[in-house]
Amino acid sequence: MAVKVSLGENESYRLEWIEPLGADIESPTRRLRELGGPGTSVFQLLPNEEVSLLITALPAMKRKQMVAALQGVLHREKGGQQEEWVVDYLPLPERVQAGPRKLRSDLSALFVRRIVLEHQYGLAKGLGIRPKGLLPGYLALDQLYRRHHPVTSDDEVWNLVYLGQDDKFLCVADEHCLLFTRPLPADLSGGVAQGEYVERLAAEVERSNFFAQQAERSMQVQRIVVCGDPDLAPALVEKLAEMSDFEVQNWRAEELFAIDDDTVVWEHLIPLAAAVAALFAPVYNLLPQEVQEKKQRVARRYAVAATGAFGAAVVPILLLGGLWTTHIQSLYLSEAREQIEEGERRVEEAATSYLHDRVLRSRQESVDRYSRELPDFAGLLRDIAVRTPATVVYSTLDVREETAGVYRLILQGESIAKDGTRAHETFLEFLVALTDCRRIREIKEPTYLEISGAGEDGPPHSRVLFTLEYEILSGGET
């Protein structure tokens, strides 16, 4: 199915035409040639079941390294080789996290197997079409909803339910990203037992609201939006309104599209949403790598040609006028401008990195000069780390200079175990291990010791809280 959409008035769209495709098409029709012609922006739909979404946290890296890291995550989770996956990602706003995760950033990654992507793209090429982007149906609908429903609060979360003829799914998302998507069961009764089917759908929607709270990036759903089948959607909205306290809406997305004939728009809502996405900048870019590289080469080639043409005399420009059309100029020069802006951004990043490196080197030299006469604090901390059991977690590790050349080590933390006895035994083992360390000498008995159970929200365990003080010995060995 191929559709053509153009911008209408008052944030609406006009459905120009719908063209069915199939194996019986002997040659591209006029409308397909129109899609494959210059100046068109075409998006291609990928099967929902072939494209997956992942929310994960990784340390900050350059884009190329980040893509490789995400491919490594997929290799670990899904198997196969890293190169088998095509992935693109969006960085998400930072959130407060404790422990090692505070150094990581959340990402929303879209991924698909390379063999699937190349097969789908090859089908379009066989019809003479060069898609600008490829995306699954659920992402196309998600982007259409975002474009026409502005977010009213920072923590607003919604569950978008789509009821199509053959495809039914839901998407849980907030203003920053799509958290997850799930397929919904089909009506095996063929519409005979609609009441039972609506109850089953409502149960799946409620279950997804619960899943959203347990996900990696936990969300609390506040609104449920249902669209699609004009007979089934209102029934599900009514049922959900009875079952929950959420705001429930029936979104008639098909009303965004103006038509001149009797086409039933809601049946084609997903390809229409993908066509609308082609009118705007893509959120993810799943184009095969060789296609992206070819586009970059073409942009550079025409950028050079443009520079030469505008720097020449008037006569050569007029001679080129027959070939240098308005379309080619606007299309390729805009792409060249994007490449120049990207190059400028990378130059700025390189300059910033260079200055940052110079500052770090200067700081390191200052630290080295200052620490020549100091005890080997790094060796001491490594020694203590080796002696520390896995169940002992430090909250404070401080080195203080009491007098000239005399340093004190203060350790604060907790020993955690399933019961108080085991937590205390581990703490005592830890004390014995520190006694054998020749680099430090205990100043006094623990000044603070508390044995307590877990909080109401935590798993069942007990802990021993402690504060220890030691004198750091100069020249001591393990």
N, C-alpha and C positions, 0 to 999 in steps of 0.2 A: 504494500500500500504506500503510495506516494501522495503527499499533500502539499499544497502551496498556500502560504498565509502571508498577508501583508498587514502593515499597521493601519488601524482605523482611527476613529476619533474618540476622544475622551477615554483613553487607555483601553480601547477595544481593538479587535482584530477582524480582518475580513478573510473568510475562507474563499480563495480563488477557485480551487478545484481539488478533487480527489481522484486519483488514478489507481485502479487495481493492477497489481503485477502478478505474474505467474509464469509457469514454464511454457505456456502456449504463446507467449509473446515472441514473434519471430524477429522483430527489429525494434529499436527504440521509437516510441511514438513522439509526436511533436512536443507533448508535455514533458516527456523525459529528456528530450533534447534541450528543452528550456531549462530544466534543472541542471543539466550538465554544461550549460553554456557559461560564458564569462560573466562575472559580476554577480553570480548567485551565491548565497550562503546556505549551505545544506548541512543539516545534522542527520545522523543515521541512528536509528534505535537499535540497541543491543538487547537480547533476551534478558529479562530480569534475573533468571536463575543462573546466568553465566557471570554476572557482575556482582561483586560483594563489597561490603563496606566494613571498615575496621577503624575503631577508635583506640589509639595506643599512645604511649608516652615515650619519647626518646630525647636524648640530649640535643642541644642546639648544634646544627651542622649546616654546611653549605648544601644547596639543593641537590647537587649530583651525589654527594655522600649520603644525604637523607634518603634519596630514592633507593640507593644500594642497600642502606640499612633496612628499609621497609621490605625490600625483596628478600633480605635475609630473614626477617620476621616471618614472612609468608612461607619461605622454604622450611623454617622450623615448624610452623603450625600446619601447613598444608602438604609439605613434601615436594618432591620434584627438584628441579634445578632453579637457582635464583633467576636465571635468564628466561625461564618459562613464564614469568609474571610481568605484566605491564601495569604500572602503578602510578597514580598521581595523588597529591595530597593537598590539604589546606591546613595551615597552622591555626590553632584555636586560642582564645584568650587564656591568659595564665590564671591559675587558681591556687589558693594556698594549700601546700602539701608539706608534710613532715618527712624527715628522714632523707634517704638518698633520692627519693622521687622529687624533692623540691628543686633538683638540678635539671629536671626534665620538662619538656613542653608537650602538651597534648596535640595530637594530630588526628585529622579525619582523612583516611586514605580510601580511595576507590581502586579496586584492582580486578583484573581479568586475565585469564590464561592467554598468552601470546598467540597460540594456534587458533583460538576462537576469534580473537580480534582480527587477525590477518584474514581468516576465512570470511568474516562478515564484511570487512572492507573490500575484499576481492569481489564479492557479489555486487557491491555498488560500482566498482571500477568496470565490471563486465557490462554494466548498463551505461557506461560513459559518464558516471557521476563521481566527483571527488569531494567527499564529505569534509566539512570544516571541523567537525567534532563527532564523537560517538558517545552515547550515554544510554543508560538503562531507562526504562519507562518510569520507574518510581522516582528517579532523580528529575526527570523532565516535569512530572506533576508537582514535585516538591518545589521546584524553581518557579513554576507558574503560580502556585499558591503564595509563595513569598512575595512575588512581584505585585500582587493585588491585595494582600492583607498585611499592612504595616504592623510591626510589633509595637505594642503599647507599653511594655515594661521590660526591664532587663532580664527578669527571670521567667518570662512567659514561655511555656512549653505546650505543644499541641500534639494531638494524635490525628493524622490525616488518613481517612479510610476511603479507599477507592473500590467501587463495585462496578466492574465492567462486565461485558458479555462473557468473555472467556478468561479474563484475568482479574483477580481480586487480591488486593494487598493493603497493608497499612504502613504508615511512616510516622515515627515518633521523632520530633525535632524541636529545636529552639532557634533563636535568632542567629546563632553562630554556625550550627551544623545540623545535619541529619544524623541522629543517634543510631537508629537501626531501622530496618524494614523487615516485614514478615509477610509471607503469602497467607491468604485466607482460604479456608476450605470451600470447595464448590458445592452447589446445591444438587445432591445426588437424586433428589426427588423430582427434578425437572420443573420445579415451581408448584408441585402439587401440595407439599407440606411447607408452605412459606413461613408459617408461624414458628414451627420448630427450627427452621433454618435461621430465621432472624434471631432466635434465642441463642443458637450456637455461635453466630457471628458476634453477638453482644458479649458472650462469655470470652471469646478470643480477644476482643478489644479490651475488656477489663483485665485480662491476663497480661496483655502487652503493657498496660499502664503500670502493673506491678513490676514487670520486667524492667521498665525504665528506671525504677527506683533502685534496682539491684545492679545496674550496668556499671561499667568502668567509670563513665562520666554521669553520675547519678542525676536523674531529672524527675521532677514531680509534675505530672501531666495536669494541666488546668483547663484544657479545652479539647473537645472532640469534634472533628469536622468530617462530615460524610458527603461524598459526591459520587456521581455515576448514575446508575439505573434509576430513572425517575419514579419507578414503582417500588423498588426495594429500599432505596435510600431513606424516604420518609418513614417507613416502617421501622427501620433500624434506629433512626434518630429518636422516634417515640419510645422505643424499648430502652435505649441507653439513658434517656432522660428519666425513666422510671427507676433504673437500677443504680444510678450514681448521682453525686452532687456536682459533677462537672458541668460546665457550660457545653451544650451540644448544639451544633449547627448543621443545617443542610445547605451545602454550598453548590449552587447550580452553575458550575464552571462553564457549561456549554453556552450560557448567555453572554459570555465574553466575545463570541464569534458571530459576526453578521454573515448571512448567506443570501443568495438570490434564488435558490431552488428549495426543494423539499428534503434536502439531506438531513438525516437524523444525526445531529452533531455529537450527542453524548456517546454514541457507539465508537466514535473515532477520537475521543478526548486525549488519549495518550499520544498518538502521532501528532495531533494538533499542538499539544504542549511541547513536543520536541521541535516542531516547526517554529514555535514562538521562541524557543531557546536559541535558534539559529539567528534570530534578529538581534540578540544581545551577546555580550561577552560570555564565553563558556566558563562554568565554575571549575570543572575538571577538564583535563586534556588527555584523552586516551588514544589519540592518533598514533599509529605505528611510528616508531622512531625514524625510519627512513623517510617517511612522508614529512615529518617535522624538519629534518635536515634538508630535504629538497626545497621546502618552502623558504628556509633561511638562505640557501644558495641563490634561489631566484630573486629574493629580496635584495641581496647584496649585488647581484649582477645588474638589476635595474637601477639600484642606487648609483652605481658607477656610471651607467649610461646616462642617467639624469644629470649627474654632475658635468659630464662631458658636453651634453647638449646645451645646458644653460650657460656653459662657459664659452661656447662657440659663437660664431657670427650669426647674424639674422638669417642668412640664406640657408645654412645647414639646418637650422631649426625649422624653416619652412619646408625643406625637403623631407624632414622627418615627420612633418605634421600628419601625413597620410597614415603613418604607422603608429605614431605616438598619440593614441586616442585618449579621450578623457577618462575612459574606464581604466586603461592600463596605468595611466598616470596616478589616478586616485588609489587604485588597488595596491600597486607595487610600491609606490612612494610611501604610502601609509605603513606598509609592512617594513620598509627600510627605516622609517622613522622610529618604529618600535624597536628595531634592532639597535639603532644608534642610542636610544634611551637606555636600553638594557646594557649596552657597552659602557655608557657613562656611569650607570649604577655600579657596575663591576669595578670600574676604575676607582670610584669613590670608596668602595669596600676594600680594595687592595691598599689604597693610601691609608685608610683608617687602620687596617691590620698592621701595616708597616710601622705607623706611629705607635700603635699599641705595643708592638713587639719591642720597639726602642725603649719605651717606658718600662716595660717589664724587665728588660735586660739591665737598665739602670738601677731599678729597685733591687734586683738580685745582686748586683755588684755591691750596693750599699749594705745589704744584709750580710754578704760574705765578709766584708771588711769589719762589720760590727761584731760578728759572731766568732771571730778567730779565737778569742780567749774564753769563750763560753763553754760550759760542759756540752757533751754530745747529746743534746735534747732529742734529736731525731732517733739516735740509736736507743735511747732510753724508752721512748714511746713505742718503738718497734718491739722491744723486749717485753714491755707491759702488755702490748696487744697479743703477743704469742701466749702469754700466761693467762689471759682473760678468757673464761668459758664463754661459749656461744650464748648462754642464757643471761649473761651479765651485760647490761646496756648502760653506757655512760650518758649522763645528762650534762656534766661539767667536767672538764679536764683542764686544770689551770696551773701555770707555773709562775710563782711570785718570787721576787728578790727581797728577802727579809733584810739583810745587811749586805755590804759590799762583798760580792763573791759568794754569798750564801743564798741558796735557792730552795724554795719549798714547793712540793707537788701536792695538789689537792684533787682528789678523785671523788666525784659524786655520781650516783647512779642507782640502779636497781637490779636485783636478781629475781628472775621470774621463773616460776614452775607451776605445776598443776596443783600443788598443795604447799602449805607453809613449811612443812618439815623438809621437803626436797629443796625449796627455795633457800632455806637457811643452811642446809648442808652444802649446797653449791657456793653460797657466800663464804662459808668457812674454808672450803677448798680453795677459793680464790685468795683468801687471806694468807693461807699457807704458801701458795705459789708466789705471792708478792714477798713473803719473808725470805725466800730463796734468792731474790734478786739483789745482787751485790751493789747495784747502782743507787739504791735508796735505803733509808733507815727510818723506821716508824717513829714518829714523834710522840704520839699518844694513842690510846685506844680510840675506836670509832666514836666521834663526837655526836653522831646522830644515827640512830638505828630504829627502824619501824617495820613491823610485819603487818601486812594488810591484805585483804582480798581484792578481787577485781571490782571495777565499777559496774553500775547497772547495765551499761551498754556493751561491755566487753565480754569476751569468752571467759569461762570459768578458769581462774588461776589465782595464785597468791604471789606476793612479791615482798622482797626485803629491800627497803630503801637505806642507803648508807652514805656516810661522808668520811673519807679517810685522808690523813695528812702525813706526808713523808718529807724527810730532808734528802735532797739530791746530793750524793757523794761525788766528789771529783775524782776521776781516775778509777772509778769502780768498774768491775767486770762482772759478767753474768756468772 
